[in-house]
């Protein structure tokens, strides 16, 4: 190794030497800084604001309350479709909708609205009217604990009546509160009876005699099947909630359905938003498509799915889109397949409109194989072969599994079937659906390290459809897998040439792929 500088010992260091050494160190210290500086100028750093998202929080409304003997304001937000439809909507009432109370929950109304909007957008709950009920800090405790009747009368007889009279509402409302407001929610069900359809009490503070008052309020009451969800964070105040639930359950109370859910990792200050999410999803459970438990326990079929969505439409005044229905069909089939209820799954198979049937069924087959359950994988593939007699991928996978079990006769039978299917398919013009299906089959072969077979499939696709960008791009991947880089480059050049002949096709990513393959090929040539 060549030495750039002669070693300097302490014995030979003089003032001149130190001066020269200092200059040398300075020179080589500054050099990287200059390089960094040049890099910064060459690659200009740009900064700009992230686009802001505006949230519609509705409007502030105020009127004089007879029960409270004062001007009282509230917030009201209409769903996005309200102005374009004539249907009615559920109403969600949120207590503590300002920053004067529950100060540790800053901007509660804003964050609650954004969370509810997300649930509505995802179809987890129906579009709903949101009503935010604020408190003045000097009135809050009086309104909800020490003298709640005037506020309760305002809420049930004035505010909810105003909303019902002036807006299109369904007989489907939910009252939500936290902390001492949650205590008010609990007592409201008992004292105002049927004012709301569902009540959500998040972390109620049932202390200082409030537990005993609440239990007393529920003695002997009879309501029309009302739900009270109590949601707790951690265990600090959980035992009072459990005692309340047990005492009410053992009393002569009728029509009250109490449930307690806990979020052990949350605190009094953090449980509100996960609790809100859980409560709304539970209240509107029959709005979403059937869940796994209902499907498996009730053997849900085509007619049952139709009936389910008819009942949903009647209750919520909404239409069911084909996309929503197909999503429910997919989930139902998926749950049945995973539970090995193949007969029920394939009864729905013709109803399922999707080009990805084989792909999704293969996910279940792979799950069975990871569980060392080859028998279930083969049983499912045999059902698929009956339902989809032209599926190359299905028969190929059957052949592979039988070969692994050394059942050569069965394996050869299905290999011949694959060969015949491919011959039949490629003897006619390929449809887009056939090309996409064969393309997925080719990639599955690549995933199983059957590179030459994959290469053969991709070649035949390009021959059948020589104007397909995707076909030549996939062929390049197959050549790359076999480390035939010249052919991979040629395939990508063809891909780009086809893309350039088409309108509205951006070939930038294809060019990057070609550059990468070219660099790899050049590296291999240099070795």
C-alpha positions in Angstrom: 0.0 0.0 0.0 1.4 3.4 -1.0 1.9 5.9 1.9 0.7 9.4 1.1 2.5 11.1 4.1 5.6 10.2 6.0 4.8 9.5 9.7 5.5 12.4 12.1 6.7 11.6 15.6 6.5 14.0 18.5 10.4 14.2 18.6 10.5 15.7 15.1 7.6 18.2 15.5 8.9 21.8 15.2 7.0 25.0 14.9 7.4 24.9 11.1 6.2 21.3 11.0 3.2 22.1 13.2 2.4 25.0 10.9 2.6 22.9 7.8 0.6 20.1 9.4 -2.1 22.6 10.5 -2.4 23.9 6.9 -2.6 20.3 5.7 -5.4 19.3 8.2 -7.2 22.5 7.4 -7.0 21.8 3.7 -8.4 18.3 3.9 -11.0 19.3 6.5 -12.4 22.0 4.2 -12.5 19.8 1.2 -15.5 17.6 2.3 -17.3 20.8 3.3 -16.8 22.2 -0.2 -18.0 19.0 -1.7 -21.1 19.1 0.5 -21.7 22.7 -0.3 -21.4 22.0 -4.0 -23.9 19.1 -3.6 -26.3 21.4 -1.8 -26.2 23.9 -4.7 -26.4 21.2 -7.3 -29.4 19.6 -5.6 -31.5 22.6 -4.6 -33.7 21.9 -1.6 -37.2 23.2 -2.0 -39.8 23.6 0.7 -43.5 24.4 0.6 -46.5 24.0 2.7 -48.4 20.7 2.7 -51.8 21.4 1.2 -54.3 22.2 3.9 -57.5 20.1 4.3 -60.6 22.0 5.4 -63.1 20.3 7.6 -66.7 21.3 7.6 -67.8 21.6 11.2 -71.3 22.9 10.4 -72.9 26.0 11.8 -73.4 27.5 15.3 -77.1 27.9 16.2 -78.6 29.6 19.3 -82.0 30.1 20.7 -83.5 31.0 24.1 -84.1 27.9 26.3 -87.2 28.0 28.5 -85.9 25.3 30.8 -82.5 26.9 31.3 -83.8 30.5 31.1 -80.9 31.6 28.9 -79.7 31.8 25.3 -78.0 28.5 24.6 -76.0 27.6 21.5 -75.1 24.4 19.8 -73.3 23.1 16.7 -75.0 21.3 13.9 -73.3 19.6 11.0 -75.2 18.1 8.1 -73.9 15.2 6.1 -72.4 15.9 2.6 -75.3 14.4 0.7 -78.0 16.2 2.7 -78.6 18.9 0.1 -78.7 16.4 -2.8 -81.1 13.9 -1.3 -84.5 13.7 0.2 -83.8 10.9 2.7 -83.7 11.1 6.5 -80.6 10.7 8.6 -79.6 9.4 12.1 -78.5 12.0 14.6 -75.3 11.8 16.8 -75.3 14.1 19.9 -71.9 14.9 21.3 -71.7 16.5 24.7 -68.7 18.7 25.7 -68.3 20.1 22.2 -66.1 23.0 23.3 -62.8 23.7 25.0 -64.2 25.1 28.3 -64.8 21.6 29.8 -62.7 18.5 29.5 -59.7 20.8 28.8 -57.5 17.7 28.4 -59.6 16.9 25.4 -58.7 20.0 23.5 -60.8 20.5 20.3 -63.0 17.5 21.1 -65.7 18.5 18.6 -63.2 19.0 15.7 -61.5 15.6 16.3 -64.8 13.8 16.9 -66.2 15.2 13.6 -63.1 14.1 11.6 -63.3 10.6 13.1 -67.1 10.3 12.4 -66.5 11.6 8.9 -63.9 8.9 8.3 -66.3 6.2 9.5 -69.0 7.5 7.2 -66.6 7.7 4.2 -65.5 4.1 4.7 -69.1 2.9 5.0 -68.7 1.8 8.6 -71.6 4.0 9.7 -74.4 5.7 7.7 -74.2 9.4 6.9 -75.5 11.2 10.0 -76.3 14.6 11.3 -73.9 15.6 14.1 -75.0 17.9 16.9 -72.4 19.3 19.3 -73.5 20.4 22.7 -71.1 22.8 24.4 -71.1 23.9 28.1 -69.9 27.0 29.8 -67.2 26.0 32.3 -69.1 27.6 35.2 -72.3 25.7 34.3 -71.0 22.3 33.3 -71.0 20.5 36.7 -74.4 21.9 37.6 -75.8 21.0 34.2 -74.7 17.3 34.3 -74.4 16.4 38.0 -75.6 18.7 40.8 -78.8 20.0 39.1 -79.2 18.1 35.8 -83.0 18.3 35.3 -83.1 21.8 33.6 -80.3 20.8 31.2 -81.9 17.4 30.6 -85.2 19.0 29.8 -83.5 21.4 27.4 -81.7 18.6 25.7 -84.7 16.2 25.3 -87.6 18.7 25.0 -86.1 21.7 23.2 -82.8 20.9 21.4 -83.7 17.4 20.1 -87.2 18.7 19.2 -85.6 21.6 17.3 -83.4 19.2 15.3 -86.3 16.8 14.6 -88.6 19.6 13.5 -86.2 21.4 11.2 -84.2 18.6 9.7 -84.9 15.3 8.0 -84.1 12.8 10.8 -84.6 9.1 11.4 -85.8 7.6 14.6 -82.3 6.7 15.3 -80.3 8.9 17.7 -77.3 8.3 20.0 -76.2 10.4 23.0 -72.4 10.4 23.8 -70.6 11.9 26.8 -67.4 11.4 28.8 -66.4 11.8 32.4 -69.1 13.5 34.4 -71.0 14.1 31.2 -71.0 10.3 30.9 -72.7 10.1 34.3 -75.3 12.4 32.9 -75.7 10.1 29.9 -76.3 7.1 32.2 -78.9 8.9 34.2 -80.6 10.3 31.0 -81.6 6.8 29.9 -83.3 6.3 33.3 -84.9 9.7 33.7 -85.7 10.6 30.1 -86.4 7.1 29.1 -87.0 6.9 25.3 -85.5 10.2 24.2 -82.6 8.6 22.4 -82.1 5.1 20.9 -78.7 4.5 22.3 -76.5 5.9 25.0 -72.7 5.9 25.2 -71.0 6.7 28.5 -67.2 6.9 28.1 -65.3 6.7 31.4 -68.2 7.8 33.8 -67.0 9.1 37.1 -69.3 7.1 39.4 -67.8 8.5 42.6 -69.0 10.6 45.5 -72.4 9.0 45.6 -73.0 9.1 41.9 -73.0 5.3 41.7 -75.7 5.0 44.3 -77.8 7.7 42.5 -77.5 6.0 39.2 -78.5 2.6 40.6 -81.6 4.2 42.3 -82.6 5.9 39.1 -82.8 2.5 37.3 -85.0 0.8 39.9 -88.3 -0.4 38.3 -88.0 1.5 35.0 -89.3 0.1 31.7 -88.0 1.3 28.4 -88.3 0.3 24.8 -85.2 -1.8 24.2 -82.5 0.8 24.8 -78.7 0.2 24.6 -76.3 1.7 27.2 -72.7 1.2 26.2 -70.2 1.9 29.0 -66.6 2.2 27.7 -63.7 2.3 30.2 -60.0 3.0 29.9 -57.9 0.9 32.3 -59.1 -0.3 35.6 -59.1 2.8 37.9 -62.9 3.4 37.7 -63.9 0.1 36.2 -65.2 -1.6 39.4 -67.9 1.1 39.9 -69.1 0.5 36.3 -69.2 -3.2 36.8 -71.1 -2.8 40.1 -73.6 -0.5 38.4 -74.2 -3.0 35.6 -74.6 -5.9 37.9 -77.0 -4.1 40.2 -79.2 -2.9 37.3 -79.2 -6.4 35.8 -80.4 -8.0 39.1 -83.1 -5.4 39.5 -86.6 -5.3 38.0 -85.4 -2.9 35.2 -86.9 -3.8 31.8 -85.7 -3.0 28.3 -82.2 -1.8 29.2 -79.2 -3.5 27.5 -76.0 -2.6 29.3 -72.6 -3.6 27.8 -69.1 -2.7 29.2 -66.1 -2.6 27.0 -62.6 -1.7 28.2 -59.4 -0.4 26.6 -56.8 -1.5 29.2 -54.0 0.5 27.6 -56.0 3.8 27.6 -56.4 6.3 30.3 -59.3 8.6 31.3 -57.9 11.3 29.0 -57.1 9.0 26.0 -60.0 6.6 25.8 -62.5 8.9 24.2 -61.6 8.5 20.6 -61.1 4.7 20.5 -64.3 4.5 22.6 -66.2 6.8 20.1 -65.0 4.6 17.2 -66.1 1.4 18.9 -69.4 2.8 20.1 -70.5 4.1 16.8 -69.5 0.9 14.9 -71.5 -1.1 17.5 -74.6 1.1 17.4 -74.6 1.0 13.5 -73.6 -2.7 13.3 -76.5 -3.6 11.1 -75.5 -0.9 8.6 -72.3 -2.6 7.6 -72.2 -5.9 5.7 -72.6 -9.1 7.7 -69.7 -10.0 9.9 -67.9 -13.3 10.1 -69.8 -14.5 13.2 -73.2 -14.0 11.6 -72.1 -15.6 8.3 -70.7 -18.7 9.8 -73.4 -19.2 12.5 -76.4 -18.5 10.2 -75.1 -20.2 7.0 -75.7 -17.0 5.0 -76.4 -17.6 1.4 -77.4 -15.5 -1.6 -81.0 -14.9 -0.5 -80.0 -14.1 3.0 -77.6 -11.5 1.7 -80.3 -9.9 -0.4 -82.7 -9.9 2.6 -80.0 -8.4 4.8 -79.4 -5.4 2.4 -83.2 -5.0 1.9 -83.6 -4.6 5.7 -80.7 -2.2 5.8 -82.2 -0.1 3.0 -85.5 0.1 4.8 -84.0 1.1 8.1 -81.5 3.6 6.9 -83.2 4.8 3.7 -80.2 4.0 1.6 -79.6 2.2 -1.6 -77.2 -0.7 -1.9 -74.7 -0.4 -4.7 -73.5 -3.4 -6.6 -70.0 -2.7 -5.3 -71.3 -3.0 -1.7 -73.1 -6.1 -2.4 -70.2 -7.7 -4.2 -67.9 -6.8 -1.3 -70.3 -8.7 1.0 -70.3 -11.7 -1.3 -66.5 -11.7 -1.4 -66.3 -11.6 2.4 -68.9 -14.3 2.8 -67.1 -16.6 0.4 -63.7 -15.8 2.0 -65.0 -16.7 5.5 -66.5 -19.9 4.3 -63.3 -21.0 2.5 -61.2 -20.3 5.5 -63.6 -22.3 7.7 -63.5 -25.1 5.1 -67.2 -24.8 4.3 -66.6 -25.3 0.7 -70.2 -26.3 -0.2 -71.5 -22.9 1.1 -68.7 -21.0 -0.6 -69.2 -22.5 -4.0 -73.0 -22.0 -3.8 -72.2 -18.3 -3.9 -69.4 -18.7 -6.5 -71.6 -17.8 -9.6 -72.9 -14.7 -7.7 -69.3 -13.4 -7.2 -68.4 -11.1 -10.1 -64.6 -10.7 -10.0 -61.7 -11.4 -12.3 -59.6 -12.3 -9.2 -61.4 -15.4 -8.0 -58.4 -17.7 -8.5 -56.0 -15.2 -7.0 -58.1 -14.9 -3.8 -58.8 -18.6 -3.5 -55.0 -19.2 -3.9 -54.5 -17.1 -0.8 -56.6 -19.5 1.2 -54.8 -22.5 -0.4 -51.5 -21.0 0.6 -52.9 -20.6 4.1 -53.8 -24.3 4.3 -50.4 -25.3 3.1 -48.7 -23.1 5.7 -50.7 -25.0 8.2 -49.5 -28.3 6.7 -53.1 -29.1 5.7 -52.5 -30.3 2.1 -55.8 -32.3 2.1 -57.9 -29.1 2.5 -55.8 -27.3 -0.2 -56.4 -30.2 -2.6 -60.1 -30.3 -1.7 -60.5 -26.6 -2.4 -58.6 -26.9 -5.7 -60.9 -29.7 -6.8 -64.0 -27.5 -6.1 -62.4 -24.7 -8.1 -61.7 -27.1 -11.0 -65.4 -27.9 -11.1 -66.5 -24.3 -10.9 -63.8 -23.0 -13.2 -63.0 -25.7 -15.7 -60.8 -23.4 -17.9 -58.5 -22.2 -15.0 -55.0 -23.1 -16.0 -53.6 -22.0 -12.7 -56.0 -24.3 -10.7 -55.1 -27.5 -12.6 -51.4 -26.6 -12.5 -51.5 -26.3 -8.8 -53.3 -29.5 -8.4 -50.7 -31.3 -10.5 -47.9 -29.7 -8.3 -49.5 -30.9 -5.0 -50.1 -34.4 -6.3 -46.5 -34.6 -7.5 -45.3 -33.5 -4.1 -47.4 -36.4 -2.7 -45.8 -38.7 -5.3 -49.2 -39.4 -6.8 -47.7 -39.4 -10.3 -50.7 -40.7 -12.1 -52.9 -37.8 -10.8 -50.1 -35.3 -11.3 -49.7 -36.4 -15.0 -53.4 -36.2 -15.5 -53.6 -32.6 -14.5 -50.4 -31.7 -16.3 -52.0 -32.9 -19.5 -55.1 -30.9 -18.7 -52.9 -27.8 -18.3 -51.2 -28.4 -21.7 -54.5 -28.9 -23.4 -56.0 -25.8 -21.9 -53.1 -23.6 -22.9 -53.3 -25.0 -26.5 -57.0 -24.2 -26.6 -56.6 -20.7 -25.2 -53.7 -19.7 -27.5 -55.5 -21.1 -30.5 -57.9 -18.1 -30.4 -57.5 -14.4 -29.8 -56.8 -13.6 -26.2 -59.4 -11.5 -24.3 -58.1 -8.9 -21.8 -59.3 -11.1 -19.0 -57.5 -14.2 -20.3 -54.3 -12.2 -20.7 -54.5 -10.9 -17.2 -55.2 -14.4 -15.8 -52.3 -15.9 -17.7 -50.1 -13.1 -16.6 -50.9 -13.8 -12.9 -50.3 -17.5 -13.6 -46.8 -16.7 -15.1 -45.9 -14.7 -12.0 -47.0 -17.6 -9.8 -44.6 -19.9 -11.8 -41.8 -17.4 -11.2 -42.6 -17.3 -7.5 -42.3 -21.1 -7.4 -38.9 -20.8 -9.2 -40.3 -22.5 -12.3 -38.6 -19.9 -14.4 -38.5 -21.7 -17.8 -42.2 -22.6 -17.6 -43.0 -18.9 -16.8 -40.8 -17.8 -19.7 -42.8 -20.0 -22.0 -46.1 -18.6 -20.8 -45.0 -15.0 -21.2 -43.5 -15.7 -24.6 -46.9 -17.1 -25.8 -48.7 -14.1 -24.4 -46.5 -11.7 -26.4 -47.0 -13.8 -29.5 -50.8 -13.8 -29.1 -50.9 -10.1 -28.3 -47.8 -8.4 -29.8 -49.1 -4.9 -28.9 -49.4 -5.5 -25.2 -47.2 -3.3 -23.0 -47.8 -5.5 -20.0 -47.0 -8.7 -21.8 -43.5 -7.6 -22.9 -42.8 -6.0 -19.5 -43.6 -9.4 -17.8 -41.4 -11.2 -20.4 -38.6 -8.9 -19.3 -39.1 -10.0 -15.7 -39.0 -13.6 -16.7 -35.7 -13.1 -18.7 -34.3 -11.3 -15.7 -35.2 -14.2 -13.4 -33.2 -16.5 -15.7 -30.3 -13.9 -15.8 -30.7 -13.5 -19.6 -30.1 -9.8 -19.5 -29.7 -9.2 -23.2 -33.2 -10.6 -23.9 -34.6 -8.8 -20.8 -33.2 -5.5 -22.3 -34.7 -6.4 -25.7 -38.1 -7.1 -24.2 -38.0 -3.7 -22.3 -37.0 -1.9 -25.5 -40.0 -3.4 -27.2 -42.2 -2.4 -24.2 -41.1 1.2 -24.5 -41.5 1.2 -28.2 -45.1 0.0 -27.8 -45.8 2.6 -25.1 -44.4 5.4 -27.3 -47.0 4.5 -30.0 -49.9 4.9 -27.5 -51.4 8.0 -26.2 -51.4 8.9 -22.5 -48.8 6.3 -21.5 -45.9 7.5 -19.4 -42.8 5.4 -20.2 -40.6 7.0 -17.5 -40.9 4.0 -15.1 -40.2 1.6 -18.0 -37.1 3.6 -19.0 -35.8 3.4 -15.4 -36.3 -0.4 -15.5 -34.4 -0.6 -18.8 -31.6 1.5 -17.3 -31.4 -0.8 -14.3 -31.3 -3.9 -16.5 -28.6 -2.3 -18.7 -26.5 -1.5 -15.7 -26.8 -5.0 -14.3 -25.8 -6.4 -17.7 -22.8 -4.2 -18.0 -21.7 -5.2 -14.5 -21.9 -8.8 -15.4 -19.8 -8.3 -18.6 -17.1 -6.6 -16.5 -16.8 -9.5 -14.1 
